[in-house]
């Protein structure tokens, strides 16, 4: 049986809420929403260089959940970079799926 995802996770607060290509009006860009969980996963793994097990412990989630968040975040960031889209950072918690 699949367990429900934990709704409240420990996440890092980030300043700002958007990242977009320079010199292109926001109204002309497609938007991609990055959740605070996904952004926190990138912060711990890529910016701080923590191992997935260490980062998952900091977020108080399983390593598998952390790995899924990180993979989704990487996919969204790559899409924004290579397809010239804007990244929005949402502070809304994940909904139970």
DSSP file (Angstrom, degrees, kcal/mol; ACC not computed):
  #  RESIDUE AA STRUCTURE BP1 BP2  ACC     N-H-->O    O-->H-N    N-H-->O    O-->H-N    TCO  KAPPA ALPHA  PHI   PSI    X-CA   Y-CA   Z-CA
    1    1 A X              0   0    0      0, 0.0     2,-0.3     0, 0.0     0, 0.0   0.000 360.0 360.0 360.0 136.0    0.0    0.0    0.0
    2    2 A X        -     0   0    0      1,-0.0     2,-0.2     0, 0.0     0, 0.0  -0.637 360.0-132.8 -82.9 133.9    1.3    3.5   -0.9
    3    3 A X        -     0   0    0     -2,-0.3     2,-0.1     1,-0.1     3,-0.1  -0.569  23.0-107.6 -84.1 149.4    1.6    5.9    1.9
    4    4 A X        -     0   0    0     -2,-0.2     2,-0.2     1,-0.1    -1,-0.1  -0.453  40.8-103.0 -70.1 148.3    0.3    9.5    1.6
    5    5 A X        -     0   0    0     -2,-0.1     2,-0.3    90,-0.1    -1,-0.1  -0.481  36.9-106.2 -72.2 143.2    3.0   12.2    1.3
    6    6 A X        -     0   0    0     -2,-0.2    88,-0.2     1,-0.2    -1,-0.1  -0.550  28.1-154.0 -69.2 127.4    3.6   14.2    4.4
    7    7 A X  S    S+     0   0    0     -2,-0.3     2,-0.6     1,-0.1    87,-0.5   0.955  75.9  55.0 -74.5 -50.2    2.1   17.6    3.8
    8    8 A X        +     0   0    0     85,-0.1     2,-0.3     2,-0.0    -1,-0.1  -0.756  67.6 170.5 -90.7 121.9    4.3   19.7    6.1
    9    9 A X        -     0   0    0     -2,-0.6     2,-0.7    52,-0.0    51,-0.2  -0.895  41.8-102.9-124.0 155.7    8.0   19.5    5.5
   10   10 A X        +     0   0    0     49,-1.7     2,-0.3    -2,-0.3    51,-0.1  -0.712  52.4 173.0 -79.4 117.6   10.9   21.5    6.9
   11   11 A X        -     0   0    0     -2,-0.7     2,-0.3    29,-0.0    26,-0.1  -0.871  32.5-113.9-126.5 158.9   11.8   23.9    4.1
   12   12 A X        -     0   0    0     24,-0.3     2,-0.3    -2,-0.3    28,-0.1  -0.710  30.2-123.1 -90.0 139.9   14.2   26.8    3.8
   13   13 A X        -     0   0    0     -2,-0.3     2,-0.4    27,-0.0    78,-0.0  -0.676  28.5-161.2 -82.9 137.4   12.8   30.3    3.2
   14   14 A X        -     0   0    0     -2,-0.3     2,-0.2     2,-0.1    26,-0.0  -0.940  16.6-122.8-121.2 140.9   14.1   32.0    0.1
   15   15 A X  S    S+     0   0    0     -2,-0.4     0, 0.0     2,-0.0     0, 0.0  -0.512  78.5  22.9 -74.7 150.2   14.1   35.7   -0.9
   16   16 A X        -     0   0    0     -2,-0.2    -2,-0.1     1,-0.1     3,-0.1   0.006  62.8-136.1  82.9 167.4   12.3   36.5   -4.1
   17   17 A X  S    S+     0   0    0      1,-0.3    72,-2.3    70,-0.0     2,-0.3   0.338  73.2  49.3-144.7   4.5    9.7   34.6   -6.0
   18   18 A X  E     -A   88   0A   0     70,-0.2     2,-0.4     2,-0.0    -1,-0.3  -1.000  45.0-171.7-150.1 147.5   10.6   34.6   -9.7
   19   19 A X  E     +A   87   0A   0     68,-2.4    68,-3.3    -2,-0.3     2,-0.3  -0.978  24.9 162.6-136.6 124.1   13.6   34.0  -11.9
   20   20 A X        -     0   0    0     -2,-0.4    66,-0.1    66,-0.2     6,-0.1  -0.942  42.9 -86.4-141.3 160.1   13.3   34.9  -15.6
   21   21 A X    >   -     0   0    0     -2,-0.3     3,-0.9    64,-0.1     2,-0.1  -0.362  53.3-105.4 -63.9 146.2   15.4   35.5  -18.7
   22   22 A X  T 3  S+     0   0    0      1,-0.2    -1,-0.1    -2,-0.0     3,-0.1  -0.416  96.1  15.2 -72.2 147.0   16.7   39.1  -19.0
   23   23 A X  T 3  S+     0   0    0      1,-0.2     2,-0.5    -2,-0.1    -1,-0.2   0.569  97.3 107.3  69.1  12.7   15.2   41.4  -21.6
   24   24 A X  S <  S-     0   0    0     -3,-0.9    -1,-0.2     3,-0.0     5,-0.1  -0.983  74.4-119.6-119.4 121.9   12.0   39.3  -22.2
   25   25 A X    >   -     0   0    0     -2,-0.5     3,-1.8     1,-0.1     4,-0.3  -0.288  16.7-127.4 -59.9 141.0    8.8   40.7  -20.8
   26   26 A X  G >  S+     0   0    0      1,-0.3     3,-1.6     2,-0.2    -1,-0.1   0.830 107.5  65.1 -57.5 -33.4    7.2   38.3  -18.3
   27   27 A X  G 3  S+     0   0    0      1,-0.3    -1,-0.3     3,-0.0    -2,-0.1   0.706 101.1  50.8 -65.2 -18.7    3.9   38.5  -20.2
   28   28 A X  G <  S+     0   0    0     -3,-1.8     2,-0.3     2,-0.1    -1,-0.3   0.424  97.7  86.7 -97.3   0.2    5.6   36.8  -23.1
   29   29 A X  S <  S-     0   0    0     -3,-1.6     2,-0.3    -4,-0.3    56,-0.1  -0.783  74.6-126.7-105.8 144.4    7.1   33.9  -21.1
   30   30 A X        -     0   0    0     54,-0.4    56,-2.7    -2,-0.3     2,-0.3  -0.632  34.0-130.8 -77.9 145.8    5.5   30.6  -20.1
   31   31 A X  E     -b   86   0A   0     -2,-0.3     2,-0.4    54,-0.2    56,-0.2  -0.783  18.1-165.6-106.1 145.0    5.7   30.0  -16.4
   32   32 A X  E     -b   87   0A   0     54,-2.5    56,-3.2    -2,-0.3     2,-0.5  -0.998  16.6-141.4-124.1 128.8    6.9   27.0  -14.4
   33   33 A X  E     -b   88   0A   0     -2,-0.4     2,-0.5    54,-0.2    56,-0.2  -0.802  11.8-165.8 -94.6 126.2    6.1   26.7  -10.7
   34   34 A X  E     -b   89   0A   0     54,-3.6    56,-2.2    -2,-0.5    -2,-0.0  -0.951  19.0-134.8-108.8 121.9    8.7   25.3   -8.4
   35   35 A X     >  -     0   0    0     -2,-0.5     4,-2.5    54,-0.2     5,-0.2  -0.274  21.4-112.4 -73.9 162.8    7.4   24.3   -5.0
   36   36 A X  H  > S+     0   0    0     56,-0.6     4,-2.1    54,-0.5   -24,-0.3   0.829 119.2  54.8 -65.0 -29.5    9.3   25.3   -1.8
   37   37 A X  H  > S+     0   0    0      2,-0.2     4,-2.1     1,-0.2    -1,-0.2   0.918 109.4  46.1 -67.1 -43.5   10.0   21.5   -1.3
   38   38 A X  H  > S+     0   0    0      2,-0.2     4,-2.0     1,-0.2    -2,-0.2   0.913 114.1  47.8 -65.7 -42.7   11.6   21.2   -4.7
   39   39 A X  H  X S+     0   0    0     -4,-2.5     4,-2.3     1,-0.2    -1,-0.2   0.880 110.7  51.6 -66.5 -37.5   13.6   24.4   -4.3
   40   40 A X  H  X S+     0   0    0     -4,-2.1     4,-2.7    -5,-0.2     5,-0.2   0.893 107.2  53.7 -65.0 -39.4   14.8   23.3   -0.8
   41   41 A X  H  X S+     0   0    0     -4,-2.1     4,-2.5     1,-0.2     5,-0.3   0.917 110.5  46.3 -60.9 -43.4   15.9   19.9   -2.3
   42   42 A X  H  X>S+     0   0    0     -4,-2.0     4,-2.1     2,-0.2     5,-1.5   0.903 111.6  52.9 -64.9 -41.1   18.0   21.8   -4.9
   43   43 A X  I  <>S+     0   0    0     -4,-2.3     5,-2.5     3,-0.2     4,-0.4   0.947 114.9  39.3 -59.4 -51.2   19.4   24.0   -2.2
   44   44 A X  I  <5S+     0   0    0     -4,-2.7     6,-2.7     3,-0.2    -2,-0.2   0.923 125.7  35.4 -67.6 -44.2   20.5   21.2    0.0
   45   45 A X  I  <5S+     0   0    0     -4,-2.5    -3,-0.2    -5,-0.2    -2,-0.2   0.961 131.1  22.2 -77.7 -53.3   21.8   18.9   -2.7
   46   46 A X  I  <5S+     0   0    0     -4,-2.1    -3,-0.2    -5,-0.3    -2,-0.1   0.874 130.2  36.4 -88.8 -39.6   23.3   21.2   -5.4
   47   47 A X  I   <S+     0   0    0     -5,-1.5    -3,-0.2    -4,-0.4    -4,-0.1   0.941 130.9  27.4 -81.5 -48.9   24.1   24.4   -3.5
   48   48 A X  S   <S-     0   0    0     -5,-2.5    -3,-0.2    -6,-0.2    -4,-0.2   0.678  98.1-132.8 -87.1 -17.8   25.2   22.9   -0.1
   49   49 A X        +     0   0    0     -6,-0.3    -4,-0.2     1,-0.2    -3,-0.1   0.755  45.0 161.7  74.4  25.1   26.4   19.6   -1.6
   50   50 A X        -     0   0    0     -6,-2.7    -1,-0.2     1,-0.1     2,-0.1  -0.449  43.7-108.5 -75.5 151.0   24.7   17.4    1.0
   51   51 A X     >  -     0   0    0     -2,-0.1     4,-2.7     1,-0.1     5,-0.2  -0.421  32.7-110.2 -70.7 155.7   24.1   13.8    0.4
   52   52 A X  H  > S+     0   0    0      1,-0.2     4,-2.6     2,-0.2     5,-0.2   0.865 118.2  52.9 -59.2 -37.2   20.5   12.9   -0.2
   53   53 A X  H  > S+     0   0    0      2,-0.2     4,-1.7     1,-0.2    -1,-0.2   0.909 111.6  45.8 -66.1 -40.3   20.2   11.0    3.1
   54   54 A X  H  > S+     0   0    0      2,-0.2     4,-1.9     1,-0.2    -2,-0.2   0.924 114.7  47.3 -66.5 -44.8   21.5   14.0    5.0
   55   55 A X  H  X S+     0   0    0     -4,-2.7     4,-1.9     1,-0.2    -2,-0.2   0.895 109.7  53.3 -65.2 -40.2   19.2   16.5    3.1
   56   56 A X  H  X>S+     0   0    0     -4,-2.6     5,-2.4    -5,-0.2     4,-0.7   0.884 107.2  52.3 -62.6 -38.3   16.2   14.2    3.6
   57   57 A X  H ><5S+     0   0    0     -4,-1.7     3,-0.6     1,-0.2    -1,-0.2   0.901 107.5  51.8 -63.9 -40.8   16.9   14.2    7.4
   58   58 A X  H 3<5S+     0   0    0     -4,-1.9    -1,-0.2     1,-0.2    -2,-0.2   0.864 114.1  43.2 -63.6 -35.6   17.0   18.0    7.5
   59   59 A X  H 3<5S-     0   0    0     -4,-1.9   -49,-1.7    -5,-0.1    -1,-0.2   0.538 110.5-126.0 -85.5  -7.0   13.6   18.1    5.7
   60   60 A X  T <<5S+     0   0    0     -4,-0.7     2,-0.3    -3,-0.6    -3,-0.2   0.912  71.4 112.5  59.6  46.3   12.3   15.3    7.9
   61   61 A X  S   <S-     0   0    0     -5,-2.4    -1,-0.2    -6,-0.1    -2,-0.1  -0.843  73.6 -83.8-134.4 172.6   11.2   13.2    4.9
   62   62 A X     >  -     0   0    0     -2,-0.3     4,-2.2     1,-0.1     5,-0.2  -0.373  35.3-117.3 -75.6 159.6   12.3    9.9    3.4
   63   63 A X  H  > S+     0   0    0      1,-0.2     4,-2.6     2,-0.2     5,-0.2   0.862 116.3  55.8 -63.9 -35.5   15.3    9.7    1.1
   64   64 A X  H  > S+     0   0    0      2,-0.2     4,-2.1     1,-0.2    -1,-0.2   0.910 107.9  47.3 -64.6 -42.4   12.9    8.4   -1.7
   65   65 A X  H  > S+     0   0    0      2,-0.2     4,-2.5     1,-0.2    -2,-0.2   0.910 112.4  50.2 -64.4 -42.1   10.7   11.5   -1.3
   66   66 A X  H  X S+     0   0    0     -4,-2.2     4,-2.6     1,-0.2    -2,-0.2   0.928 109.4  51.2 -60.6 -45.3   13.7   13.8   -1.4
   67   67 A X  H  X S+     0   0    0     -4,-2.6     4,-2.3     1,-0.2    -1,-0.2   0.889 110.1  49.3 -60.7 -41.1   15.0   12.1   -4.5
   68   68 A X  H  X S+     0   0    0     -4,-2.1     4,-2.4     2,-0.2     5,-0.2   0.932 111.4  48.8 -64.2 -45.8   11.6   12.5   -6.2
   69   69 A X  H  X S+     0   0    0     -4,-2.5     4,-2.4     1,-0.2    -2,-0.2   0.914 112.7  48.5 -59.6 -43.1   11.5   16.2   -5.3
   70   70 A X  H  X S+     0   0    0     -4,-2.6     4,-2.6     2,-0.2    -1,-0.2   0.907 110.8  49.6 -65.2 -42.9   15.0   16.7   -6.6
   71   71 A X  H  X S+     0   0    0     -4,-2.3     4,-2.0     2,-0.2    -1,-0.2   0.910 112.4  47.5 -63.8 -42.5   14.3   15.0   -9.9
   72   72 A X  H  X S+     0   0    0     -4,-2.4     4,-2.3     2,-0.2    -2,-0.2   0.918 112.4  50.1 -64.5 -43.0   11.2   17.0  -10.5
   73   73 A X  H  X S+     0   0    0     -4,-2.4     4,-2.7    -5,-0.2     5,-0.2   0.921 109.6  50.2 -62.1 -45.0   13.0   20.2   -9.6
   74   74 A X  H  X S+     0   0    0     -4,-2.6     4,-2.5     1,-0.2    -1,-0.2   0.907 110.6  50.1 -60.0 -41.9   15.9   19.4  -12.0
   75   75 A X  H  X S+     0   0    0     -4,-2.0     4,-2.1     2,-0.2    -1,-0.2   0.918 112.8  46.4 -62.7 -44.6   13.4   18.7  -14.8
   76   76 A X  H  X S+     0   0    0     -4,-2.3     4,-2.3     2,-0.2    -2,-0.2   0.909 113.2  48.4 -66.1 -42.4   11.6   22.0  -14.2
   77   77 A X  H  X S+     0   0    0     -4,-2.7     4,-2.3     2,-0.2    -2,-0.2   0.914 111.8  49.3 -65.8 -42.8   14.8   24.0  -14.0
   78   78 A X  H  X S+     0   0    0     -4,-2.5     4,-2.7    -5,-0.2     5,-0.3   0.905 110.5  51.3 -62.2 -41.3   16.2   22.4  -17.2
   79   79 A X  H  X S+     0   0    0     -4,-2.1     4,-2.0    -5,-0.2    -2,-0.2   0.918 110.1  49.1 -61.8 -43.6   12.9   23.1  -19.0
   80   80 A X  H  <>S+     0   0    0     -4,-2.3     5,-2.1     1,-0.2     4,-0.4   0.901 115.4  44.2 -63.2 -40.9   13.1   26.8  -17.9
   81   81 A X  H  <5S+     0   0    0     -4,-2.3     3,-0.3     3,-0.2    -2,-0.2   0.931 122.0  34.1 -70.6 -46.5   16.7   27.2  -19.1
   82   82 A X  H  <5S+     0   0    0     -4,-2.7    -2,-0.2     1,-0.2    -1,-0.2   0.665 124.4  41.3 -89.7 -16.6   16.5   25.4  -22.4
   83   83 A X  T  <5S-     0   0    0     -4,-2.0    -1,-0.2    -5,-0.3    -2,-0.2   0.255 109.0-118.5-111.4  10.3   12.9   26.4  -23.4
   84   84 A X  T   5 +     0   0    0     -4,-0.4   -54,-0.4    -3,-0.3     2,-0.3   0.966  59.0 149.1  50.8  72.3   13.3   30.0  -22.2
   85   85 A X      < -     0   0    0     -5,-2.1     2,-0.4   -56,-0.1   -54,-0.2  -0.830  47.6-107.6-126.5 164.9   10.6   30.1  -19.5
   86   86 A X  E     - b   0  31A   0    -56,-2.7   -54,-2.5    -2,-0.3     2,-0.5  -0.759  25.2-141.1 -94.2 141.3   10.1   31.9  -16.2
   87   87 A X  E     -Ab  19  32A   0    -68,-3.3   -68,-2.4    -2,-0.4     2,-0.4  -0.902  14.3-165.5-102.4 125.6   10.5   30.0  -12.8
   88   88 A X  E     -Ab  18  33A   0    -56,-3.2   -54,-3.6    -2,-0.5     2,-0.7  -0.919  11.1-145.0-108.2 137.2    8.1   31.0  -10.1
   89   89 A X  E     - b   0  34A   0    -72,-2.3     2,-0.3    -2,-0.4   -54,-0.2  -0.902  17.1-160.1-104.0 114.8    8.8   29.9   -6.5
   90   90 A X        -     0   0    0    -56,-2.2   -54,-0.5    -2,-0.7   -73,-0.0  -0.711  17.1-157.6 -96.5 146.0    5.6   29.1   -4.6
   91   91 A X        +     0   0    0     -2,-0.3     2,-0.3   -56,-0.1    -1,-0.1   0.280  57.7 116.5-100.6   8.2    5.4   29.0   -0.8
   92   92 A X        -     0   0    0      1,-0.1   -56,-0.6     3,-0.0    -2,-0.1  -0.585  68.5-118.3 -78.1 138.0    2.4   26.7   -0.8
   93   93 A X        -     0   0    0     -2,-0.3   -85,-0.1     1,-0.1    -1,-0.1  -0.310  38.9 -86.6 -69.7 158.9    2.9   23.3    0.8
   94   94 A X        -     0   0    0    -87,-0.5     2,-0.3   -88,-0.2    -1,-0.1  -0.369  44.4-124.0 -61.7 142.6    2.5   20.1   -1.3
   95   95 A X        -     0   0    0     -3,-0.1     2,-0.3     1,-0.1   -90,-0.1  -0.657  31.5 -97.2 -88.0 149.3   -1.0   18.9   -1.4
   96   96 A X              0   0    0     -2,-0.3    -1,-0.1     1,-0.2   -90,-0.1  -0.486 360.0 360.0 -65.8 125.4   -1.7   15.3   -0.3
   97   97 A X              0   0    0     -2,-0.3    -1,-0.2   -92,-0.0   -93,-0.0   0.388 360.0 360.0-110.6 360.0   -1.9   13.1   -3.4
